Amino acid sequence: MLHIKGNYYIQIKKETYILLVKTYDAELHRNIYEIIGKYSSMKAAFDAVIKEMVKKEVRQQDPVSLHEIVHIMRRKYKELYGQIGRCRMNYI
């Protein structure tokens, strides 16, 4: 399993990349991994991570203009793809 950033992970099974988010289950009193989606390429999975991160940040803010959303998307792409370029992914 690859730790991408924050609570996001990618699990690789055969030729499928499964995007997971780590959350806490109050009923079970432990951390669990929820499946966000399944993708055929690593790039598609990384793009999905970015979209999820943008959604989360936009939800936390007051009304956001389209210009601000584009700025957030660019920042997240630079953060994630810059991190990959520096080989800072953690393998679990």
PDB file of N, CA, C and O in Angstrom:
ATOM      1  N   MET A   1       0.856  -1.170   0.000  1.00  0.00           N
ATOM      2  CA  MET A   1       0.000   0.000   0.000  1.00  0.00           C
ATOM      3  C   MET A   1       0.905   1.237   0.000  1.00  0.00           C
ATOM      4  O   MET A   1       1.889   1.291   0.738  1.00  0.00           O
ATOM      5  N   LEU A   2       0.570   2.212  -0.820  1.00  0.00           N
ATOM      6  CA  LEU A   2       1.332   3.453  -0.906  1.00  0.00           C
ATOM      7  C   LEU A   2       0.629   4.553  -0.132  1.00  0.00           C
ATOM      8  O   LEU A   2      -0.566   4.783  -0.318  1.00  0.00           O
ATOM      9  N   HIS A   3       1.366   5.232   0.734  1.00  0.00           N
ATOM     10  CA  HIS A   3       0.820   6.410   1.411  1.00  0.00           C
ATOM     11  C   HIS A   3       1.075   7.590   0.494  1.00  0.00           C
ATOM     12  O   HIS A   3       2.223   7.883   0.162  1.00  0.00           O
ATOM     13  N   ILE A   4       0.012   8.270   0.082  1.00  0.00           N
ATOM     14  CA  ILE A   4       0.158   9.371  -0.859  1.00  0.00           C
ATOM     15  C   ILE A   4       0.366  10.674  -0.109  1.00  0.00           C
ATOM     16  O   ILE A   4       1.444  11.266  -0.164  1.00  0.00           O
ATOM     17  N   LYS A   5      -0.662  11.116   0.588  1.00  0.00           N
ATOM     18  CA  LYS A   5      -0.568  12.362   1.344  1.00  0.00           C
ATOM     19  C   LYS A   5      -1.736  12.391   2.312  1.00  0.00           C
ATOM     20  O   LYS A   5      -2.847  11.992   1.963  1.00  0.00           O
ATOM     21  N   GLY A   6      -1.489  12.864   3.530  1.00  0.00           N
ATOM     22  CA  GLY A   6      -2.572  12.945   4.505  1.00  0.00           C
ATOM     23  C   GLY A   6      -3.133  11.570   4.805  1.00  0.00           C
ATOM     24  O   GLY A   6      -2.396  10.663   5.191  1.00  0.00           O
ATOM     25  N   ASN A   7      -4.426  11.416   4.628  1.00  0.00           N
ATOM     26  CA  ASN A   7      -5.094  10.145   4.899  1.00  0.00           C
ATOM     27  C   ASN A   7      -5.358   9.344   3.630  1.00  0.00           C
ATOM     28  O   ASN A   7      -6.180   8.428   3.649  1.00  0.00           O
ATOM     29  N   TYR A   8      -4.688   9.665   2.538  1.00  0.00           N
ATOM     30  CA  TYR A   8      -4.943   9.004   1.257  1.00  0.00           C
ATOM     31  C   TYR A   8      -3.888   7.944   0.969  1.00  0.00           C
ATOM     32  O   TYR A   8      -2.692   8.163   1.160  1.00  0.00           O
ATOM     33  N   TYR A   9      -4.361   6.790   0.505  1.00  0.00           N
ATOM     34  CA  TYR A   9      -3.509   5.649   0.211  1.00  0.00           C
ATOM     35  C   TYR A   9      -3.945   5.030  -1.106  1.00  0.00           C
ATOM     36  O   TYR A   9      -5.099   5.156  -1.514  1.00  0.00           O
ATOM     37  N   ILE A  10      -3.002   4.355  -1.769  1.00  0.00           N
ATOM     38  CA  ILE A  10      -3.325   3.589  -2.969  1.00  0.00           C
ATOM     39  C   ILE A  10      -2.859   2.162  -2.739  1.00  0.00           C
ATOM     40  O   ILE A  10      -1.710   1.907  -2.377  1.00  0.00           O
ATOM     41  N   GLN A  11      -3.780   1.250  -2.957  1.00  0.00           N
ATOM     42  CA  GLN A  11      -3.474  -0.173  -2.855  1.00  0.00           C
ATOM     43  C   GLN A  11      -3.446  -0.730  -4.274  1.00  0.00           C
ATOM     44  O   GLN A  11      -4.350  -0.462  -5.066  1.00  0.00           O
ATOM     45  N   ILE A  12      -2.421  -1.499  -4.595  1.00  0.00           N
ATOM     46  CA  ILE A  12      -2.270  -2.031  -5.944  1.00  0.00           C
ATOM     47  C   ILE A  12      -2.603  -3.515  -5.924  1.00  0.00           C
ATOM     48  O   ILE A  12      -1.996  -4.294  -5.188  1.00  0.00           O
ATOM     49  N   LYS A  13      -3.582  -3.894  -6.747  1.00  0.00           N
ATOM     50  CA  LYS A  13      -3.959  -5.299  -6.891  1.00  0.00           C
ATOM     51  C   LYS A  13      -4.017  -5.610  -8.374  1.00  0.00           C
ATOM     52  O   LYS A  13      -4.838  -5.057  -9.106  1.00  0.00           O
ATOM     53  N   LYS A  14      -3.148  -6.492  -8.805  1.00  0.00           N
ATOM     54  CA  LYS A  14      -2.999  -6.841 -10.218  1.00  0.00           C
ATOM     55  C   LYS A  14      -2.809  -5.576 -11.028  1.00  0.00           C
ATOM     56  O   LYS A  14      -1.800  -4.893 -10.853  1.00  0.00           O
ATOM     57  N   GLU A  15      -3.734  -5.234 -11.905  1.00  0.00           N
ATOM     58  CA  GLU A  15      -3.603  -4.026 -12.722  1.00  0.00           C
ATOM     59  C   GLU A  15      -4.605  -2.964 -12.305  1.00  0.00           C
ATOM     60  O   GLU A  15      -4.973  -2.107 -13.108  1.00  0.00           O
ATOM     61  N   THR A  16      -5.053  -3.014 -11.046  1.00  0.00           N
ATOM     62  CA  THR A  16      -6.034  -2.065 -10.528  1.00  0.00           C
ATOM     63  C   THR A  16      -5.420  -1.277  -9.380  1.00  0.00           C
ATOM     64  O   THR A  16      -4.742  -1.831  -8.514  1.00  0.00           O
ATOM     65  N   TYR A  17      -5.672   0.024  -9.392  1.00  0.00           N
ATOM     66  CA  TYR A  17      -5.192   0.914  -8.342  1.00  0.00           C
ATOM     67  C   TYR A  17      -6.407   1.363  -7.535  1.00  0.00           C
ATOM     68  O   TYR A  17      -7.291   2.041  -8.058  1.00  0.00           O
ATOM     69  N   ILE A  18      -6.446   0.983  -6.265  1.00  0.00           N
ATOM     70  CA  ILE A  18      -7.592   1.263  -5.406  1.00  0.00           C
ATOM     71  C   ILE A  18      -7.238   2.438  -4.501  1.00  0.00           C
ATOM     72  O   ILE A  18      -6.284   2.382  -3.726  1.00  0.00           O
ATOM     73  N   LEU A  19      -8.029   3.502  -4.619  1.00  0.00           N
ATOM     74  CA  LEU A  19      -7.817   4.696  -3.808  1.00  0.00           C
ATOM     75  C   LEU A  19      -8.583   4.546  -2.502  1.00  0.00           C
ATOM     76  O   LEU A  19      -9.790   4.304  -2.503  1.00  0.00           O
ATOM     77  N   LEU A  20      -7.867   4.694  -1.383  1.00  0.00           N
ATOM     78  CA  LEU A  20      -8.449   4.529  -0.053  1.00  0.00           C
ATOM     79  C   LEU A  20      -8.241   5.796   0.768  1.00  0.00           C
ATOM     80  O   LEU A  20      -7.272   6.529   0.568  1.00  0.00           O
ATOM     81  N   VAL A  21      -9.154   6.038   1.683  1.00  0.00           N
ATOM     82  CA  VAL A  21      -8.983   7.118   2.645  1.00  0.00           C
ATOM     83  C   VAL A  21      -9.090   6.500   4.036  1.00  0.00           C
ATOM     84  O   VAL A  21      -9.986   5.699   4.302  1.00  0.00           O
ATOM     85  N   LYS A  22      -8.173   6.877   4.913  1.00  0.00           N
ATOM     86  CA  LYS A  22      -8.139   6.345   6.275  1.00  0.00           C
ATOM     87  C   LYS A  22      -9.073   7.186   7.141  1.00  0.00           C
ATOM     88  O   LYS A  22      -8.922   8.405   7.221  1.00  0.00           O
ATOM     89  N   THR A  23     -10.038   6.531   7.788  1.00  0.00           N
ATOM     90  CA  THR A  23     -10.988   7.216   8.663  1.00  0.00           C
ATOM     91  C   THR A  23     -11.107   6.445   9.972  1.00  0.00           C
ATOM     92  O   THR A  23     -10.655   5.305  10.082  1.00  0.00           O
ATOM     93  N   TYR A  24     -11.719   7.083  10.952  1.00  0.00           N
ATOM     94  CA  TYR A  24     -11.923   6.448  12.254  1.00  0.00           C
ATOM     95  C   TYR A  24     -13.369   5.996  12.359  1.00  0.00           C
ATOM     96  O   TYR A  24     -14.286   6.788  12.142  1.00  0.00           O
ATOM     97  N   ASP A  25     -13.579   4.724  12.691  1.00  0.00           N
ATOM     98  CA  ASP A  25     -14.916   4.174  12.886  1.00  0.00           C
ATOM     99  C   ASP A  25     -15.214   4.175  14.383  1.00  0.00           C
ATOM    100  O   ASP A  25     -14.586   3.446  15.150  1.00  0.00           O
ATOM    101  N   ALA A  26     -16.176   4.998  14.789  1.00  0.00           N
ATOM    102  CA  ALA A  26     -16.507   5.139  16.212  1.00  0.00           C
ATOM    103  C   ALA A  26     -17.115   3.862  16.780  1.00  0.00           C
ATOM    104  O   ALA A  26     -16.910   3.549  17.953  1.00  0.00           O
ATOM    105  N   GLU A  27     -17.854   3.128  15.969  1.00  0.00           N
ATOM    106  CA  GLU A  27     -18.471   1.888  16.460  1.00  0.00           C
ATOM    107  C   GLU A  27     -17.426   0.812  16.724  1.00  0.00           C
ATOM    108  O   GLU A  27     -17.504   0.097  17.723  1.00  0.00           O
ATOM    109  N   LEU A  28     -16.451   0.697  15.831  1.00  0.00           N
ATOM    110  CA  LEU A  28     -15.413  -0.316  15.986  1.00  0.00           C
ATOM    111  C   LEU A  28     -14.238   0.172  16.838  1.00  0.00           C
ATOM    112  O   LEU A  28     -13.402  -0.623  17.265  1.00  0.00           O
ATOM    113  N   HIS A  29     -14.182   1.489  17.083  1.00  0.00           N
ATOM    114  CA  HIS A  29     -13.103   2.105  17.860  1.00  0.00           C
ATOM    115  C   HIS A  29     -11.729   1.832  17.253  1.00  0.00           C
ATOM    116  O   HIS A  29     -10.773   1.514  17.960  1.00  0.00           O
ATOM    117  N   ARG A  30     -11.648   1.964  15.922  1.00  0.00           N
ATOM    118  CA  ARG A  30     -10.363   1.791  15.247  1.00  0.00           C
ATOM    119  C   ARG A  30     -10.393   2.476  13.885  1.00  0.00           C
ATOM    120  O   ARG A  30     -11.450   2.855  13.381  1.00  0.00           O
ATOM    121  N   ASN A  31      -9.227   2.623  13.315  1.00  0.00           N
ATOM    122  CA  ASN A  31      -9.114   3.213  11.981  1.00  0.00           C
ATOM    123  C   ASN A  31      -9.484   2.184  10.926  1.00  0.00           C
ATOM    124  O   ASN A  31      -9.156   1.004  11.050  1.00  0.00           O
ATOM    125  N   ILE A  32     -10.169   2.641   9.889  1.00  0.00           N
ATOM    126  CA  ILE A  32     -10.522   1.778   8.764  1.00  0.00           C
ATOM    127  C   ILE A  32     -10.152   2.502   7.475  1.00  0.00           C
ATOM    128  O   ILE A  32      -9.916   3.710   7.477  1.00  0.00           O
ATOM    129  N   TYR A  33     -10.106   1.762   6.385  1.00  0.00           N
ATOM    130  CA  TYR A  33      -9.831   2.331   5.072  1.00  0.00           C
ATOM    131  C   TYR A  33     -11.088   2.218   4.222  1.00  0.00           C
ATOM    132  O   TYR A  33     -11.588   1.120   3.980  1.00  0.00           O
ATOM    133  N   GLU A  34     -11.595   3.367   3.771  1.00  0.00           N
ATOM    134  CA  GLU A  34     -12.764   3.387   2.897  1.00  0.00           C
ATOM    135  C   GLU A  34     -12.293   3.489   1.455  1.00  0.00           C
ATOM    136  O   GLU A  34     -11.363   4.234   1.148  1.00  0.00           O
ATOM    137  N   ILE A  35     -12.939   2.740   0.574  1.00  0.00           N
ATOM    138  CA  ILE A  35     -12.601   2.787  -0.842  1.00  0.00           C
ATOM    139  C   ILE A  35     -13.271   3.999  -1.475  1.00  0.00           C
ATOM    140  O   ILE A  35     -14.487   4.166  -1.382  1.00  0.00           O
ATOM    141  N   ILE A  36     -12.476   4.838  -2.114  1.00  0.00           N
ATOM    142  CA  ILE A  36     -13.006   5.992  -2.835  1.00  0.00           C
ATOM    143  C   ILE A  36     -13.254   5.621  -4.288  1.00  0.00           C
ATOM    144  O   ILE A  36     -14.249   6.041  -4.878  1.00  0.00           O
ATOM    145  N   GLY A  37     -12.357   4.838  -4.865  1.00  0.00           N
ATOM    146  CA  GLY A  37     -12.529   4.443  -6.259  1.00  0.00           C
ATOM    147  C   GLY A  37     -11.465   3.460  -6.698  1.00  0.00           C
ATOM    148  O   GLY A  37     -10.464   3.242  -6.015  1.00  0.00           O
ATOM    149  N   LYS A  38     -11.714   2.868  -7.867  1.00  0.00           N
ATOM    150  CA  LYS A  38     -10.767   1.933  -8.476  1.00  0.00           C
ATOM    151  C   LYS A  38     -10.397   2.474  -9.849  1.00  0.00           C
ATOM    152  O   LYS A  38     -11.259   2.931 -10.600  1.00  0.00           O
ATOM    153  N   TYR A  39      -9.099   2.417 -10.173  1.00  0.00           N
ATOM    154  CA  TYR A  39      -8.604   3.040 -11.392  1.00  0.00           C
ATOM    155  C   TYR A  39      -7.673   2.090 -12.129  1.00  0.00           C
ATOM    156  O   TYR A  39      -7.073   1.197 -11.531  1.00  0.00           O
ATOM    157  N   SER A  40      -7.562   2.295 -13.429  1.00  0.00           N
ATOM    158  CA  SER A  40      -6.736   1.414 -14.254  1.00  0.00           C
ATOM    159  C   SER A  40      -5.291   1.896 -14.368  1.00  0.00           C
ATOM    160  O   SER A  40      -4.430   1.160 -14.851  1.00  0.00           O
ATOM    161  N   SER A  41      -5.020   3.125 -13.927  1.00  0.00           N
ATOM    162  CA  SER A  41      -3.644   3.630 -13.987  1.00  0.00           C
ATOM    163  C   SER A  41      -3.316   4.407 -12.714  1.00  0.00           C
ATOM    164  O   SER A  41      -4.201   4.905 -12.018  1.00  0.00           O
ATOM    165  N   MET A  42      -2.034   4.492 -12.438  1.00  0.00           N
ATOM    166  CA  MET A  42      -1.573   5.232 -11.268  1.00  0.00           C
ATOM    167  C   MET A  42      -1.886   6.718 -11.424  1.00  0.00           C
ATOM    168  O   MET A  42      -2.257   7.380 -10.455  1.00  0.00           O
ATOM    169  N   LYS A  43      -1.739   7.243 -12.641  1.00  0.00           N
ATOM    170  CA  LYS A  43      -2.013   8.661 -12.881  1.00  0.00           C
ATOM    171  C   LYS A  43      -3.470   8.984 -12.593  1.00  0.00           C
ATOM    172  O   LYS A  43      -3.760  10.019 -11.992  1.00  0.00           O
ATOM    173  N   ALA A  44      -4.392   8.127 -13.005  1.00  0.00           N
ATOM    174  CA  ALA A  44      -5.817   8.356 -12.736  1.00  0.00           C
ATOM    175  C   ALA A  44      -6.084   8.346 -11.235  1.00  0.00           C
ATOM    176  O   ALA A  44      -6.895   9.132 -10.744  1.00  0.00           O
ATOM    177  N   ALA A  45      -5.413   7.471 -10.510  1.00  0.00           N
ATOM    178  CA  ALA A  45      -5.582   7.418  -9.057  1.00  0.00           C
ATOM    179  C   ALA A  45      -5.039   8.690  -8.401  1.00  0.00           C
ATOM    180  O   ALA A  45      -5.661   9.222  -7.482  1.00  0.00           O
ATOM    181  N   PHE A  46      -3.885   9.180  -8.865  1.00  0.00           N
ATOM    182  CA  PHE A  46      -3.331  10.422  -8.320  1.00  0.00           C
ATOM    183  C   PHE A  46      -4.235  11.612  -8.623  1.00  0.00           C
ATOM    184  O   PHE A  46      -4.432  12.480  -7.773  1.00  0.00           O
ATOM    185  N   ASP A  47      -4.785  11.650  -9.835  1.00  0.00           N
ATOM    186  CA  ASP A  47      -5.711  12.732 -10.184  1.00  0.00           C
ATOM    187  C   ASP A  47      -6.947  12.689  -9.290  1.00  0.00           C
ATOM    188  O   ASP A  47      -7.470  13.735  -8.906  1.00  0.00           O
ATOM    189  N   ALA A  48      -7.414  11.491  -8.957  1.00  0.00           N
ATOM    190  CA  ALA A  48      -8.566  11.353  -8.063  1.00  0.00           C
ATOM    191  C   ALA A  48      -8.225  11.838  -6.652  1.00  0.00           C
ATOM    192  O   ALA A  48      -9.068  12.435  -5.984  1.00  0.00           O
ATOM    193  N   VAL A  49      -7.005  11.587  -6.200  1.00  0.00           N
ATOM    194  CA  VAL A  49      -6.568  12.091  -4.890  1.00  0.00           C
ATOM    195  C   VAL A  49      -6.629  13.613  -4.884  1.00  0.00           C
ATOM    196  O   VAL A  49      -7.112  14.219  -3.928  1.00  0.00           O
ATOM    197  N   ILE A  50      -6.140  14.219  -5.948  1.00  0.00           N
ATOM    198  CA  ILE A  50      -6.149  15.680  -6.035  1.00  0.00           C
ATOM    199  C   ILE A  50      -7.575  16.202  -6.011  1.00  0.00           C
ATOM    200  O   ILE A  50      -7.865  17.172  -5.311  1.00  0.00           O
ATOM    201  N   LYS A  51      -8.467  15.577  -6.763  1.00  0.00           N
ATOM    202  CA  LYS A  51      -9.867  16.013  -6.785  1.00  0.00           C
ATOM    203  C   LYS A  51     -10.497  15.906  -5.400  1.00  0.00           C
ATOM    204  O   LYS A  51     -11.241  16.796  -4.988  1.00  0.00           O
ATOM    205  N   GLU A  52     -10.208  14.834  -4.687  1.00  0.00           N
ATOM    206  CA  GLU A  52     -10.747  14.666  -3.335  1.00  0.00           C
ATOM    207  C   GLU A  52     -10.192  15.729  -2.387  1.00  0.00           C
ATOM    208  O   GLU A  52     -10.923  16.266  -1.555  1.00  0.00           O
ATOM    209  N   MET A  53      -8.908  16.029  -2.513  1.00  0.00           N
ATOM    210  CA  MET A  53      -8.297  17.047  -1.663  1.00  0.00           C
ATOM    211  C   MET A  53      -8.889  18.426  -1.953  1.00  0.00           C
ATOM    212  O   MET A  53      -9.117  19.211  -1.033  1.00  0.00           O
ATOM    213  N   VAL A  54      -9.137  18.719  -3.225  1.00  0.00           N
ATOM    214  CA  VAL A  54      -9.740  20.005  -3.598  1.00  0.00           C
ATOM    215  C   VAL A  54     -11.159  20.089  -3.054  1.00  0.00           C
ATOM    216  O   VAL A  54     -11.549  21.113  -2.494  1.00  0.00           O
ATOM    217  N   LYS A  55     -11.938  19.014  -3.216  1.00  0.00           N
ATOM    218  CA  LYS A  55     -13.315  18.996  -2.691  1.00  0.00           C
ATOM    219  C   LYS A  55     -13.327  19.270  -1.193  1.00  0.00           C
ATOM    220  O   LYS A  55     -14.131  20.061  -0.700  1.00  0.00           O
ATOM    221  N   LYS A  56     -12.427  18.607  -0.480  1.00  0.00           N
ATOM    222  CA  LYS A  56     -12.373  18.763   0.976  1.00  0.00           C
ATOM    223  C   LYS A  56     -12.042  20.203   1.359  1.00  0.00           C
ATOM    224  O   LYS A  56     -12.658  20.760   2.268  1.00  0.00           O
ATOM    225  N   GLU A  57     -11.078  20.805   0.674  1.00  0.00           N
ATOM    226  CA  GLU A  57     -10.686  22.174   1.000  1.00  0.00           C
ATOM    227  C   GLU A  57     -11.790  23.168   0.647  1.00  0.00           C
ATOM    228  O   GLU A  57     -12.024  24.116   1.397  1.00  0.00           O
ATOM    229  N   VAL A  58     -12.470  22.968  -0.480  1.00  0.00           N
ATOM    230  CA  VAL A  58     -13.541  23.884  -0.897  1.00  0.00           C
ATOM    231  C   VAL A  58     -14.718  23.803   0.070  1.00  0.00           C
ATOM    232  O   VAL A  58     -15.334  24.821   0.386  1.00  0.00           O
ATOM    233  N   ARG A  59     -15.032  22.596   0.541  1.00  0.00           N
ATOM    234  CA  ARG A  59     -16.141  22.431   1.496  1.00  0.00           C
ATOM    235  C   ARG A  59     -15.881  23.170   2.801  1.00  0.00           C
ATOM    236  O   ARG A  59     -16.824  23.643   3.436  1.00  0.00           O
ATOM    237  N   GLN A  60     -14.629  23.277   3.208  1.00  0.00           N
ATOM    238  CA  GLN A  60     -14.286  23.897   4.485  1.00  0.00           C
ATOM    239  C   GLN A  60     -14.325  25.418   4.435  1.00  0.00           C
ATOM    240  O   GLN A  60     -14.368  26.071   5.478  1.00  0.00           O
ATOM    241  N   GLN A  61     -14.310  25.987   3.235  1.00  0.00           N
ATOM    242  CA  GLN A  61     -14.277  27.441   3.106  1.00  0.00           C
ATOM    243  C   GLN A  61     -15.678  27.992   2.893  1.00  0.00           C
ATOM    244  O   GLN A  61     -16.615  27.266   2.561  1.00  0.00           O
ATOM    245  N   ASP A  62     -15.790  29.299   3.096  1.00  0.00           N
ATOM    246  CA  ASP A  62     -17.030  29.995   2.764  1.00  0.00           C
ATOM    247  C   ASP A  62     -17.203  29.923   1.249  1.00  0.00           C
ATOM    248  O   ASP A  62     -16.358  29.343   0.566  1.00  0.00           O
ATOM    249  N   PRO A  63     -18.263  30.490   0.717  1.00  0.00           N
ATOM    250  CA  PRO A  63     -18.429  30.433  -0.741  1.00  0.00           C
ATOM    251  C   PRO A  63     -17.128  30.793  -1.464  1.00  0.00           C
ATOM    252  O   PRO A  63     -16.479  31.794  -1.160  1.00  0.00           O
ATOM    253  N   VAL A  64     -16.779  29.954  -2.415  1.00  0.00           N
ATOM    254  CA  VAL A  64     -15.508  30.078  -3.115  1.00  0.00           C
ATOM    255  C   VAL A  64     -15.778  30.374  -4.584  1.00  0.00           C
ATOM    256  O   VAL A  64     -16.637  29.748  -5.204  1.00  0.00           O
ATOM    257  N   SER A  65     -15.042  31.328  -5.132  1.00  0.00           N
ATOM    258  CA  SER A  65     -15.204  31.649  -6.552  1.00  0.00           C
ATOM    259  C   SER A  65     -14.492  30.598  -7.406  1.00  0.00           C
ATOM    260  O   SER A  65     -13.633  29.861  -6.923  1.00  0.00           O
ATOM    261  N   LEU A  66     -14.865  30.549  -8.666  1.00  0.00           N
ATOM    262  CA  LEU A  66     -14.243  29.610  -9.594  1.00  0.00           C
ATOM    263  C   LEU A  66     -12.745  29.891  -9.721  1.00  0.00           C
ATOM    264  O   LEU A  66     -11.942  28.964  -9.828  1.00  0.00           O
ATOM    265  N   HIS A  67     -12.379  31.153  -9.709  1.00  0.00           N
ATOM    266  CA  HIS A  67     -10.965  31.538  -9.784  1.00  0.00           C
ATOM    267  C   HIS A  67     -10.193  30.948  -8.599  1.00  0.00           C
ATOM    268  O   HIS A  67      -9.077  30.457  -8.770  1.00  0.00           O
ATOM    269  N   GLU A  68     -10.776  30.996  -7.412  1.00  0.00           N
ATOM    270  CA  GLU A  68     -10.112  30.447  -6.225  1.00  0.00           C
ATOM    271  C   GLU A  68     -10.004  28.927  -6.311  1.00  0.00           C
ATOM    272  O   GLU A  68      -9.006  28.351  -5.879  1.00  0.00           O
ATOM    273  N   ILE A  69     -11.027  28.274  -6.868  1.00  0.00           N
ATOM    274  CA  ILE A  69     -10.988  26.816  -7.018  1.00  0.00           C
ATOM    275  C   ILE A  69      -9.866  26.413  -7.968  1.00  0.00           C
ATOM    276  O   ILE A  69      -9.143  25.452  -7.703  1.00  0.00           O
ATOM    277  N   VAL A  70      -9.718  27.141  -9.071  1.00  0.00           N
ATOM    278  CA  VAL A  70      -8.631  26.860 -10.014  1.00  0.00           C
ATOM    279  C   VAL A  70      -7.282  27.035  -9.323  1.00  0.00           C
ATOM    280  O   VAL A  70      -6.369  26.238  -9.538  1.00  0.00           O
ATOM    281  N   HIS A  71      -7.149  28.064  -8.503  1.00  0.00           N
ATOM    282  CA  HIS A  71      -5.905  28.296  -7.757  1.00  0.00           C
ATOM    283  C   HIS A  71      -5.627  27.128  -6.801  1.00  0.00           C
ATOM    284  O   HIS A  71      -4.490  26.668  -6.697  1.00  0.00           O
ATOM    285  N   ILE A  72      -6.656  26.655  -6.111  1.00  0.00           N
ATOM    286  CA  ILE A  72      -6.507  25.519  -5.193  1.00  0.00           C
ATOM    287  C   ILE A  72      -6.072  24.281  -5.965  1.00  0.00           C
ATOM    288  O   ILE A  72      -5.183  23.552  -5.525  1.00  0.00           O
ATOM    289  N   MET A  73      -6.702  24.037  -7.127  1.00  0.00           N
ATOM    290  CA  MET A  73      -6.351  22.868  -7.940  1.00  0.00           C
ATOM    291  C   MET A  73      -4.891  22.924  -8.382  1.00  0.00           C
ATOM    292  O   MET A  73      -4.185  21.919  -8.303  1.00  0.00           O
ATOM    293  N   ARG A  74      -4.436  24.069  -8.838  1.00  0.00           N
ATOM    294  CA  ARG A  74      -3.038  24.208  -9.267  1.00  0.00           C
ATOM    295  C   ARG A  74      -2.088  23.943  -8.110  1.00  0.00           C
ATOM    296  O   ARG A  74      -1.071  23.270  -8.276  1.00  0.00           O
ATOM    297  N   ARG A  75      -2.420  24.472  -6.939  1.00  0.00           N
ATOM    298  CA  ARG A  75      -1.572  24.279  -5.759  1.00  0.00           C
ATOM    299  C   ARG A  75      -1.495  22.799  -5.378  1.00  0.00           C
ATOM    300  O   ARG A  75      -0.420  22.289  -5.062  1.00  0.00           O
ATOM    301  N   LYS A  76      -2.642  22.115  -5.409  1.00  0.00           N
ATOM    302  CA  LYS A  76      -2.659  20.693  -5.049  1.00  0.00           C
ATOM    303  C   LYS A  76      -1.867  19.862  -6.056  1.00  0.00           C
ATOM    304  O   LYS A  76      -1.145  18.945  -5.665  1.00  0.00           O
ATOM    305  N   TYR A  77      -1.996  20.176  -7.365  1.00  0.00           N
ATOM    306  CA  TYR A  77      -1.209  19.461  -8.370  1.00  0.00           C
ATOM    307  C   TYR A  77       0.286  19.657  -8.124  1.00  0.00           C
ATOM    308  O   TYR A  77       1.059  18.702  -8.202  1.00  0.00           O
ATOM    309  N   LYS A  78       0.693  20.889  -7.827  1.00  0.00           N
ATOM    310  CA  LYS A  78       2.111  21.146  -7.559  1.00  0.00           C
ATOM    311  C   LYS A  78       2.574  20.407  -6.313  1.00  0.00           C
ATOM    312  O   LYS A  78       3.670  19.848  -6.292  1.00  0.00           O
ATOM    313  N   GLU A  79       1.738  20.402  -5.267  1.00  0.00           N
ATOM    314  CA  GLU A  79       2.099  19.704  -4.026  1.00  0.00           C
ATOM    315  C   GLU A  79       2.289  18.221  -4.281  1.00  0.00           C
ATOM    316  O   GLU A  79       3.310  17.647  -3.901  1.00  0.00           O
ATOM    317  N   LEU A  80       1.308  17.597  -4.925  1.00  0.00           N
ATOM    318  CA  LEU A  80       1.351  16.146  -5.082  1.00  0.00           C
ATOM    319  C   LEU A  80       2.380  15.720  -6.120  1.00  0.00           C
ATOM    320  O   LEU A  80       3.194  14.839  -5.847  1.00  0.00           O
ATOM    321  N   TYR A  81       2.361  16.319  -7.290  1.00  0.00           N
ATOM    322  CA  TYR A  81       3.307  15.904  -8.319  1.00  0.00           C
ATOM    323  C   TYR A  81       4.720  16.356  -7.997  1.00  0.00           C
ATOM    324  O   TYR A  81       5.676  15.714  -8.431  1.00  0.00           O
ATOM    325  N   GLY A  82       4.881  17.431  -7.256  1.00  0.00           N
ATOM    326  CA  GLY A  82       6.207  17.818  -6.787  1.00  0.00           C
ATOM    327  C   GLY A  82       6.742  16.817  -5.789  1.00  0.00           C
ATOM    328  O   GLY A  82       7.936  16.515  -5.770  1.00  0.00           O
ATOM    329  N   GLN A  83       5.843  16.301  -4.953  1.00  0.00           N
ATOM    330  CA  GLN A  83       6.219  15.294  -3.963  1.00  0.00           C
ATOM    331  C   GLN A  83       6.663  14.017  -4.664  1.00  0.00           C
ATOM    332  O   GLN A  83       7.641  13.392  -4.254  1.00  0.00           O
ATOM    333  N   ILE A  84       5.953  13.628  -5.712  1.00  0.00           N
ATOM    334  CA  ILE A  84       6.315  12.416  -6.450  1.00  0.00           C
ATOM    335  C   ILE A  84       7.661  12.610  -7.132  1.00  0.00           C
ATOM    336  O   ILE A  84       8.493  11.704  -7.157  1.00  0.00           O
ATOM    337  N   GLY A  85       7.865  13.805  -7.686  1.00  0.00           N
ATOM    338  CA  GLY A  85       9.123  14.091  -8.370  1.00  0.00           C
ATOM    339  C   GLY A  85      10.321  14.006  -7.447  1.00  0.00           C
ATOM    340  O   GLY A  85      11.421  13.676  -7.891  1.00  0.00           O
ATOM    341  N   ARG A  86      10.130  14.297  -6.177  1.00  0.00           N
ATOM    342  CA  ARG A  86      11.221  14.224  -5.204  1.00  0.00           C
ATOM    343  C   ARG A  86      11.297  12.849  -4.542  1.00  0.00           C
ATOM    344  O   ARG A  86      12.097  12.642  -3.630  1.00  0.00           O
ATOM    345  N   CYS A  87      10.464  11.909  -5.002  1.00  0.00           N
ATOM    346  CA  CYS A  87      10.475  10.531  -4.488  1.00  0.00           C
ATOM    347  C   CYS A  87      10.268  10.494  -2.983  1.00  0.00           C
ATOM    348  O   CYS A  87      11.011   9.833  -2.258  1.00  0.00           O
ATOM    349  N   ARG A  88       9.255  11.207  -2.523  1.00  0.00           N
ATOM    350  CA  ARG A  88       8.998  11.237  -1.090  1.00  0.00           C
ATOM    351  C   ARG A  88       7.783  10.399  -0.712  1.00  0.00           C
ATOM    352  O   ARG A  88       7.270  10.533   0.399  1.00  0.00           O
ATOM    353  N   MET A  89       7.308   9.532  -1.617  1.00  0.00           N
ATOM    354  CA  MET A  89       6.182   8.669  -1.266  1.00  0.00           C
ATOM    355  C   MET A  89       6.663   7.641  -0.254  1.00  0.00           C
ATOM    356  O   MET A  89       7.796   7.165  -0.329  1.00  0.00           O
ATOM    357  N   ASN A  90       5.809   7.307   0.679  1.00  0.00           N
ATOM    358  CA  ASN A  90       6.141   6.320   1.697  1.00  0.00           C
ATOM    359  C   ASN A  90       5.435   5.015   1.373  1.00  0.00           C
ATOM    360  O   ASN A  90       4.228   5.003   1.129  1.00  0.00           O
ATOM    361  N   TYR A  91       6.171   3.932   1.368  1.00  0.00           N
ATOM    362  CA  TYR A  91       5.585   2.621   1.133  1.00  0.00           C
ATOM    363  C   TYR A  91       5.211   2.008   2.471  1.00  0.00           C
ATOM    364  O   TYR A  91       5.987   2.045   3.426  1.00  0.00           O
ATOM    365  N   ILE A  92       4.011   1.442   2.524  1.00  0.00           N
ATOM    366  CA  ILE A  92       3.559   0.807   3.765  1.00  0.00           C
ATOM    367  C   ILE A  92       3.406  -0.676   3.516  1.00  0.00           C
ATOM    368  O   ILE A  92       3.033  -1.419   4.423  1.00  0.00           O
TER     369      ILE A  92
END
